Amino acid sequence: MHYNRRGVGRAEGSTGSSVSSGNRAIYEIGIALRGESVPLFAGGGFDRALIESVFEGRQSGRLFVDDLERPRAALLCRTYDWYIAGDHSAEGLRRFIADAPAEAEVFQTVYGLVPLQAGWVDALVGDSGGRLEIIPRRAFTLRNASGAGHGRERVAPPADVVLASIDGDLAERIDRELDEHIGPLWGGYEPFARDGFGCCAIVDGRPASAAYAVAVSARYANVAVGTRESSRRRGLARLVCSAFLAQCLARDLVCEWDSDGSNLASAALAHRLGFHEGPGFTELALPGRAKPVTSHGIWAPRAGPAKGSAVIPWRRG
């Protein structure tokens, strides 16, 4: 996954929402109760590792639905993008997103909104008063999920380069020295050390380039890669990505790769590594990746949001 440094939220001065402002209720449910909401997220064809990793309990996330018994729409909040699925006419969920209530203690960290079904893009842009921008994203997977092509163009590293598997300590160094985001994406370095993996090129004792899992599920791994500016144009990104693909093969995982539509270098590297480009998708964000401006006193939990509660009803008004 290639990405820009960015944040997202409801911008100050928004012209308002097209969705009704009447009383609406939604429900936050524990991941263990995901049940009927899971099919809403199926069939996207992209970012499957990021979604499944939460439902499998490998990474943290929060799940909001419009109905407990038969959810028609759902919002999955996790590190990096948030995923919105189901029927875009679900006014309660749309109002919740548009209001961005501070009381939920989740909107302060929203990064981007990714609708999974048709209709959500226009609905969310309208609810934001036209403030949300549409960001085209490109999605890639390996041509052959069985492993043919995984790392098939691997080459020996240059004499001054040492390849190292990424553990928790090295992940922390990569974040610090390469300005990556492994810890925030995984909710800490211990979760990454437990369920994540990656490969780093070490030059003169320092991380120079790294390819690492943004998320890992039972079937998929989503990859990010970053290279120190002074170490670019040496083929190190291709080197560590090739090693990462070999790690995926050893784990019987299909690798996913995303990039902004404007990131031509990322797409070119994905193609060189043997990835196949599938249908793209859309991310929504505010101009300049603005920080969220949250509302106060509009939404409240019906019963106090005690930690560990299986169900928390949220009501507007």
Secondary structure, 3 states (H helix, E strand, C coil): CCCCCCCCCCCCCCCCCCCCCCCCEEEEECHHHCHHHHHHHCCCCCCHHHHHHHHCCCCCCEEEECCCCCCCEEEEECCCEEEEEECCCCHHHHHHHHHCEHHHCCHHHCCEEEECCCCHHHHHHHHCCCCCEEEEEEEEEECCCCCCCCCCCCCCCCCCEEEEECCHHHHHHHHHHHCCCHHHHHCCHHHHHHHCCEEEEEECCEEEEEEEEEEECCCEEEEEEEECHHHCCCCHHHHHHHHHHHHHHHCCCEEEEEEECCCHHHHHHHHHCCEEECCCEEEEECHHHCCCCCECCCEEECCCCCCCCCEEEEEEC
